[in-house]
Amino acid sequence: MKPQPVKPARTTPPVSRSEQHRQPSPVAHRHAREQFAESLRHLREQAGLSVREMTARSGVPKSTASDYLRGRGTPAREKLAVLLMACGVTDPAETREWFRALDALAAPMESPSRLQR
């Protein structure tokens, strides 16, 4: 199962070139993390696994996996890889798509003071 594409919450007006390199706002970042978590939950459900079964297969602690599934955190690549394998994802291309989605979430947020420079 492929991660769901991250959709903007609303359309935004065109931005100047200087603003094009800004990082997403904290609200947009939280929304993207929630969508990632929703995709991971959907994958687990499609695999027919409970959280306990998924964590038993992956070796990821239940509380940690629950945080990922609720959007309260994002896994490291290694943990995501074992969770994907536990859910039956074996296609390298699909795994790479999940990694790209994860990398997009891990992009550092710029502080407001830096954006004002």
C-alpha positions in Angstrom: 0.0 0.0 0.0 1.4 3.4 -1.0 1.3 6.3 1.4 -1.5 8.8 0.7 -0.2 12.0 -1.1 0.0 15.0 1.2 -2.7 17.5 0.1 -2.7 21.1 1.1 -5.4 22.1 3.6 -6.4 25.0 1.2 -5.2 26.7 -1.8 -2.8 29.6 -1.3 -2.1 32.6 -3.4 1.0 32.7 -5.6 4.2 33.5 -3.7 7.3 35.5 -4.6 10.5 33.8 -5.5 12.0 34.6 -2.1 9.1 32.8 -0.4 9.3 29.7 -2.6 12.1 28.2 -0.5 10.3 28.6 2.8 9.5 25.4 4.8 5.9 24.5 5.5 4.2 26.1 8.5 4.0 24.1 11.7 0.3 23.6 11.0 0.9 22.2 7.5 3.7 20.0 9.0 1.4 18.6 11.6 -1.3 18.0 8.9 1.3 16.1 6.8 2.4 14.0 9.8 -1.3 13.2 10.5 -1.8 12.1 6.9 1.3 9.9 7.1 0.0 8.3 10.3 -3.4 7.7 8.6 -1.7 6.0 5.7 0.3 3.8 8.1 -2.9 2.9 10.0 -4.6 2.1 6.7 -1.7 -0.2 5.7 -1.9 -2.0 9.0 -5.7 -2.5 8.6 -5.3 -3.7 5.0 -2.8 -6.3 6.3 -5.4 -7.4 8.8 -3.2 -6.8 11.8 -3.9 -5.4 15.2 -1.3 -3.0 16.6 -0.2 -5.8 18.9 0.3 -8.2 16.0 2.2 -5.5 14.0 4.5 -4.7 16.8 5.1 -8.4 17.6 6.1 -9.0 14.0 8.3 -5.8 13.7 9.9 -5.8 17.2 8.9 -2.1 17.6 7.5 -1.4 21.1 3.7 -1.1 21.1 3.8 2.4 22.7 6.2 3.6 20.0 4.2 2.2 17.1 1.0 3.7 18.7 2.6 7.1 18.6 3.5 6.7 14.9 0.0 5.5 14.1 -1.6 8.5 15.9 0.7 11.1 14.3 2.5 11.8 17.6 5.9 11.0 16.1 7.6 9.8 13.0 9.7 6.7 12.8 13.3 6.5 11.8 13.8 4.8 8.4 14.9 1.5 10.1 11.7 1.4 12.2 9.5 2.3 9.3 11.2 -0.5 7.2 10.4 -3.2 9.8 6.8 -1.9 10.2 6.3 -2.0 6.5 7.7 -5.5 6.3 5.4 -6.6 9.2 2.5 -5.3 7.1 3.6 -7.3 4.1 5.3 -4.5 2.0 8.1 -6.2 0.1 8.2 -4.1 -3.1 11.3 -1.9 -3.0 9.6 0.8 -5.0 6.8 1.0 -2.5 9.2 1.1 0.4 11.1 4.0 -1.4 7.8 5.9 -1.7 7.2 5.5 2.0 10.8 6.7 2.7 10.2 9.8 0.5 7.1 10.6 2.4 9.0 10.2 5.7 11.9 12.4 4.4 9.4 15.1 3.5 8.2 15.1 7.1 11.8 15.2 8.5 12.7 18.3 6.6 13.8 20.9 9.2 11.4 23.7 9.9 12.8 27.2 9.8 12.3 29.4 12.7 10.1 32.5 12.2 13.0 34.8 13.1 15.1 33.3 10.2 12.2 33.7 7.8 12.0 37.4 8.5 15.6 38.1 7.4 
